[in-house]
Amino acid sequence: MPRWSLLIPAAGSGRRMGGKKKPLLRLDGKPLIVHALAAFRGIADVVIAVPPGEVERWKRRLHVKARFVEGGARRQDSVANALAAAVEATHVLVHDAARPFPGKETVRRVMEATLRTGAAIPGLAVADTLKRVKGGLVSETVSREGLWRVQTPQGVRADWLREAFARAAREKWDVTDEAMLLEKCGRPVAVVEGDPRNVKVTTAADWKLLQGRGGG
């Protein structure tokens, strides 16, 4: 039987939010990260990577059943630290701490595809027209065929991810998500349908839009 762990990198500085910790922003009376955890309740052990020196503070603030570890300077460092604490996991899900509404159906699709393929990510096919811009001017229109906007949670076999992080450390890779890391290792990554409501708070404008939707 697979044993799942949910890894949440939450050690970011919040620079694009004026220094505010995005996972701790309160929506409908609860931190964003607590909203996110609801979709995973009962299906995975939880490991949260928080800013260095803040483990006890986050424990007091969140009051959730989880293991807290110190994160690193980059997302990949925080995920690697969380993975190191998930010693019994056969499979892991990695989810953005400031993406409060992943949706249970999205989580289910990712988990099923991960068991079949070894790794899976949710996403949405790009619908907008894409332009390449140079010096403030349009240089070309880019075909959107086959392009997807990727979301989380991203699922992967734990042994694949451990091997990938070891290789990344040796070869000094800098990646933006787990799927990119697996691509560089030649591992197959399945794509499943995501959810338009599964938005991520990155900027103050994102936060204002999310508040306006009344919790989605």
C-alpha positions, -999 to 999 in steps of 0.1 A, spaced: 0 0 0 14 34 -9 21 58 20 16 95 11 32 126 26 22 161 18 52 185 16 44 222 18 72 247 12 63 278 32 97 294 39 94 323 14 102 358 25 69 373 11 90 400 -8 63 405 -34 37 409 -7 56 436 12 72 411 36 39 395 46 39 357 50 14 347 23 5 313 39 -5 331 71 -28 356 54 -63 351 68 -93 344 45 -127 338 61 -109 337 95 -83 310 86 -48 312 72 -45 303 35 -23 273 44 -51 259 66 -76 262 38 -52 243 15 -48 215 40 -85 207 40 -83 190 6 -57 166 19 -73 157 52 -70 120 60 -49 110 29 -14 122 37 10 129 65 19 166 64 54 182 65 56 220 64 89 238 57 89 272 74 114 301 76 146 292 96 142 299 133 104 301 131 93 265 137 77 271 171 61 303 160 43 286 131 32 257 153 16 282 176 0 301 148 -15 272 128 -25 245 154 -25 218 127 -14 182 128 19 184 109 56 181 112 74 214 109 110 217 96 132 246 86 131 255 50 158 270 28 166 300 6 149 284 -25 117 265 -30 137 234 -39 157 236 -7 125 237 14 110 208 -5 142 188 -1 142 195 37 106 185 40 112 153 20 141 144 43 116 144 72 91 122 53 112 91 59 83 66 56 67 80 25 65 60 -7 48 88 -26 47 125 -20 25 155 -30 41 189 -31 17 219 -27 21 256 -27 14 271 7 -4 301 -8 -27 281 -31 -57 277 -8 -82 258 -29 -66 228 -47 -98 209 -47 -103 173 -37 -110 162 -72 -77 177 -84 -59 160 -56 -75 126 -65 -66 129 -102 -30 137 -93 -27 108 -69 -42 83 -93 -19 95 -122 11 94 -99 5 58 -90 2 49 -127 31 69 -141 54 77 -112 48 115 -113 19 138 -122 10 175 -122 -23 193 -126 -27 221 -152 -49 241 -175 -44 245 -212 -34 280 -221 -63 299 -236 -48 334 -240 -29 346 -271 8 347 -263 32 373 -274 70 375 -272 80 410 -262 114 427 -267 121 463 -256 85 469 -249 74 459 -285 58 427 -297 84 406 -316 62 376 -324 31 357 -316 38 324 -299 18 293 -306 -2 282 -275 -6 247 -289 4 222 -262 11 248 -236 -3 244 -201 -3 265 -170 9 243 -142 -6 241 -107 0 221 -76 -2 196 -59 25 178 -79 28 141 -71 58 119 -74 73 86 -62 94 95 -31 124 75 -43 124 94 -76 123 127 -59 151 117 -34 173 107 -63 164 138 -82 174 161 -53 206 143 -49 215 148 -85 204 185 -83 228 190 -54 257 174 -73 251 192 -106 239 225 -90 206 227 -107 182 255 -100 146 245 -107 112 262 -103 91 231 -95 93 193 -90 82 186 -126 112 205 -140 135 186 -117 121 153 -129 123 164 -166 160 170 -162 163 135 -148 144 120 -177 115 109 -157 80 108 -172 55 133 -158 18 129 -165 -5 159 -168 -41 159 -154 -68 185 -156 -65 212 -129 -91 236 -116 -94 273 -124 -102 280 -87 -68 266 -77 -52 300 -78 -19 310 -61 -14 343 -42 18 358 -54 12 396 -53 -10 420 -35 -33 421 -66 -37 383 -64 -47 387 -27 -72 414 -35 -88 393 -62 -90 362 -39 -106 383 -11 -132 395 -36 -143 361 -44 -153 354 -8 -132 323 -3 -140 307 -37 
